[in-house]
């Protein structure tokens, strides 16, 4: 289900250009509807974040091990775009390395997982290639890497609600979708914008299914995908610097 917003915004149907429009300082928004061949259609929201003009943080649900819904994690933010981030284990701990505001607060490096890392720039790398976390203000791990250097790797067929992040330089794209099969979803992320995709050179799958959540509270846009349960942390964007 593609959720309605409180203002008009650009929508891309399958095969049409994805059109972003500004919704706050450093943040642009687009919706999409994709009907891939031989797979069920999916829809959702994408947010393009300029790290030179907006703040991006990984925010914990509380002292580990704690899980809360994203709407509760960001309850104190007056203006925000937030999605769920880390996978979690049976003890509710974030899985993989997690760096919050430059401090390692959870987990250890999972070498075969992907990692979204932000220092002076944003990038997505293999866990084994994460340098020492010192100097990074944000790291979160996920699996699988959906797009690698513009190419789609071999992905296990699986249908679920999805949360993903694309990264390159000073631009980060956060994506939340309804139930989507892994390869068509990755193809949408990688496809050029003039072909109906988002043009992501590198993309990482974050926790999905009941963990997929979105909270948007902006003067021009309000959205909520509440999800089914609490999560250990959230990627949180605040407009402006």
Secondary structure, DSSP 8 states (H G I E B T S, - for coil): -----SS---EE-TTS----EEEETTEEEEEEEE--TTS--EEEEEEEEETTTEEEEEEESSSSS--B-HHHHTTT-SSEEEEE---B-TTS-B-S-EEETTEEEE----TTSEEEEESSSEEEEEGGG---STT-SEEEEES-EEEBTTB-------EEEEEEEEEEBTEEEEEEEEEEEHHHHHHHHHS-GGGTS---SSEEE---GGG--EEEEETTEEEEE--SS-BSEEEEEEEB-
